[in-house]
Amino acid sequence: MISQDKPLVNRLALRIDDIGASTKRYEVYSKRLFGNFLYLKYLQSFRAWGPYREMTVEEWGEVFGILEQFNAKLTVGITATWVDRNGELIPFPKKFPQRAETLKEGLESGLLEIANHGLTHCVVGRHLPRLFSSNRKYHREFWDWLPRKVHSDHLEHSQNILQDYFETGITTLIPPGNVFCKHTIDAAEANGIKRINCLAKNSPVSQMRIIGNESVIDFHDREIVLEGVEWLKRKLESLPEDTEFVFVKEL
């Protein structure tokens, strides 16, 4: 029997993905019939994803204010490098130094958990838009048809970049596009990851916890960029007043 003295509390984690990912520029496709033909997928009425810009420092400041207003926390999935058109990998702190500094301040103030959202978010070399088809498939980083070494190298490199800059242990992996496999799990365990959070069923795999999104409100920076910071405020206002916000690592 549940004690009436201790009412149930809604524990939820807020999670934002795609910070620092060049997927926002190069993942261009349409879900509409013939929508992937040439330039049509770039038109607002046809496009299903990019291109859009990175969040600004000012927008992050507004997000921090909203989190404080609602006594909320946010898990931030950062892609450790920006993949440019030629396939060069530029570390997040180098590509976006002011944004990185702002996120570090949010981490130190207790508002943020920094999570690993991959090294590249994409299959490098296949990430550019196509003339007559979607490139969505190639904006998933951890496919099972990629060599085991790719999974290992990407997680080792991304962990090094994020942990060195933010000076904290990164223990949560958010696999881009909810795609991962046994190679990913093995590489994650070898590099200090304790949990994988994505659209999946809750389950323990070896020493790894797989956390589904049942208690996670997941969204992308795209919502903030296209709909404004007020989108987040409206989302929080719609939740029950007894909601307790936690980081993904606290679930």
C-alpha positions in Angstrom: 0.0 0.0 0.0 1.3 3.5 -0.9 1.6 5.8 2.1 -0.7 8.8 1.8 1.9 10.8 3.7 4.3 10.6 0.8 2.5 11.6 -2.4 4.0 10.4 -5.7 6.3 13.0 -7.4 6.8 13.2 -11.1 10.5 12.9 -11.6 11.5 14.1 -15.1 14.7 14.9 -16.9 14.9 17.6 -19.5 17.3 16.8 -22.4 18.4 18.9 -25.3 20.4 17.3 -28.2 22.5 18.4 -31.2 24.5 21.1 -29.5 27.6 21.7 -31.7 26.5 19.1 -34.3 27.0 20.0 -38.0 24.0 17.9 -38.7 21.9 21.0 -38.3 23.6 22.3 -41.4 24.1 19.2 -43.5 21.1 16.9 -42.7 18.7 18.2 -45.4 15.8 16.0 -46.5 12.1 15.9 -47.0 9.4 13.5 -46.0 7.1 14.6 -48.9 6.6 12.9 -52.2 9.3 14.2 -54.6 10.4 16.5 -51.8 14.1 15.4 -52.1 14.4 16.5 -55.7 17.1 19.0 -56.1 16.4 22.3 -54.1 12.9 21.4 -53.0 14.1 19.9 -49.7 15.5 23.3 -48.7 12.1 25.0 -49.0 10.3 25.6 -45.7 7.2 23.8 -47.0 9.2 20.7 -47.9 12.1 20.4 -45.5 12.0 18.1 -42.5 15.2 19.2 -40.7 18.0 21.5 -41.6 19.6 23.8 -42.3 19.3 26.0 -39.1 21.8 27.8 -37.0 23.5 27.1 -33.6 21.9 28.5 -30.5 23.4 31.9 -29.4 25.0 32.8 -26.1 22.1 35.1 -25.4 19.6 32.2 -26.0 21.5 30.1 -23.6 21.3 32.9 -21.0 17.6 33.0 -21.4 17.4 29.2 -21.1 19.3 29.4 -17.8 16.9 32.0 -16.5 13.9 29.7 -17.4 15.5 26.8 -15.7 16.0 28.8 -12.5 12.5 30.1 -12.6 11.1 26.6 -12.7 13.7 25.1 -10.4 14.6 22.8 -13.3 17.8 21.1 -14.6 18.9 20.3 -18.2 21.0 17.5 -19.6 22.8 18.9 -22.7 23.9 16.5 -25.4 27.0 17.9 -27.0 28.5 16.5 -30.2 32.2 16.9 -29.6 33.2 18.0 -33.0 31.8 20.0 -35.9 32.2 18.1 -39.2 32.8 20.6 -42.0 32.1 20.2 -45.7 35.5 18.6 -46.3 35.2 16.2 -43.4 37.5 18.1 -41.1 36.6 17.6 -37.4 36.7 20.9 -35.3 36.3 20.4 -31.5 33.3 22.1 -30.0 35.3 24.4 -27.7 37.3 25.6 -30.7 34.4 26.0 -33.1 32.1 27.7 -30.5 34.4 29.0 -27.8 31.9 31.5 -26.3 29.1 29.0 -26.3 31.4 26.4 -24.7 32.3 28.9 -21.9 28.6 29.7 -21.3 27.8 26.0 -21.0 30.7 25.5 -18.6 29.2 28.2 -16.4 25.9 26.5 -16.5 27.5 23.2 -15.5 29.4 24.9 -12.6 26.2 26.5 -11.4 24.4 23.2 -11.2 21.9 23.9 -14.0 23.4 21.5 -16.5 24.6 17.9 -17.0 26.9 17.6 -20.0 26.3 14.4 -21.9 28.1 12.8 -24.9 26.1 13.1 -28.1 28.8 11.5 -30.3 32.0 12.7 -31.9 30.5 13.6 -35.3 26.7 12.7 -35.2 27.2 11.5 -38.8 29.1 9.1 -41.0 31.9 11.3 -42.1 32.2 11.5 -45.9 28.6 10.7 -46.5 27.1 13.6 -44.5 26.6 16.2 -47.3 23.1 16.8 -48.8 22.3 14.7 -51.9 20.7 15.9 -55.2 17.9 13.5 -55.5 17.6 11.7 -52.1 17.6 12.0 -48.3 20.8 11.9 -46.4 19.1 11.3 -43.0 20.5 7.8 -42.7 24.1 9.1 -42.7 23.4 11.5 -39.8 23.5 8.6 -37.4 26.9 7.8 -36.0 26.9 4.4 -34.5 25.5 2.0 -37.1 26.2 -1.7 -36.7 27.7 -1.9 -40.2 30.5 0.5 -39.2 33.8 -1.2 -38.0 34.1 -1.8 -34.3 37.2 0.6 -34.3 35.0 3.5 -35.5 32.8 3.1 -32.4 35.9 2.8 -30.1 37.8 5.7 -31.7 34.8 8.0 -31.7 33.8 7.5 -28.1 37.4 7.8 -26.9 38.0 11.0 -28.8 34.7 12.6 -27.9 35.1 11.7 -24.2 38.6 13.3 -24.2 37.4 16.5 -25.8 34.4 17.0 -23.5 36.0 15.9 -20.3 39.2 17.9 -20.8 37.2 21.1 -21.5 34.4 20.8 -19.0 36.7 19.3 -16.3 34.2 16.7 -15.2 33.4 13.1 -15.8 31.0 12.5 -18.7 28.9 9.4 -17.9 25.8 9.7 -20.1 25.8 8.8 -23.8 22.9 10.0 -26.1 23.5 8.1 -29.4 22.5 10.3 -32.3 19.2 9.2 -33.9 18.7 6.5 -31.2 21.1 4.3 -33.2 23.6 2.1 -31.3 24.8 -1.5 -31.2 27.0 -3.9 -29.2 30.2 -2.2 -30.5 28.8 1.1 -29.1 28.1 -0.4 -25.7 31.5 -2.0 -25.4 33.3 1.3 -26.4 31.1 3.3 -24.0 32.0 1.0 -21.1 35.7 1.3 -22.0 35.5 5.1 -21.8 33.7 5.7 -18.6 30.1 5.8 -19.9 27.6 4.4 -17.3 24.3 4.8 -19.1 22.8 5.2 -22.6 19.7 7.3 -22.9 17.6 7.2 -26.0 14.3 6.0 -27.5 14.7 2.4 -26.2 13.4 0.1 -23.5 14.9 0.4 -20.0 17.3 -2.5 -19.5 20.7 -3.3 -18.0 23.2 -4.6 -20.6 26.4 -5.9 -18.9 27.4 -3.0 -16.7 25.6 -0.5 -18.9 22.2 0.9 -18.1 19.9 1.6 -21.1 17.5 4.3 -20.1 14.4 4.9 -22.3 12.6 8.2 -22.6 9.6 7.4 -20.3 10.9 9.9 -17.8 12.7 12.2 -20.2 11.5 15.2 -22.1 13.8 15.1 -25.1 14.0 17.9 -27.6 16.6 19.5 -30.0 18.2 22.9 -30.2 16.1 23.2 -33.4 13.0 23.9 -31.3 14.7 26.8 -29.5 16.2 28.3 -32.7 13.0 28.1 -34.8 10.3 28.7 -32.2 12.2 30.8 -29.6 13.2 30.3 -26.0 9.6 30.8 -25.1 9.0 27.2 -26.5 10.8 25.8 -23.4 8.9 28.0 -21.0 5.6 26.9 -22.5 6.7 23.3 -22.2 7.6 23.7 -18.5 4.4 25.6 -17.8 2.4 22.6 -19.2 3.8 20.2 -16.6 2.3 19.3 -13.2 3.3 21.6 -10.4 4.7 18.7 -8.4 7.3 17.8 -11.1 10.8 17.2 -9.7 13.5 17.9 -12.3 16.6 15.7 -12.3 19.5 15.1 -14.7 19.4 12.0 -16.9 22.3 10.6 -14.7 20.0 10.8 -11.7 17.2 8.6 -13.2 
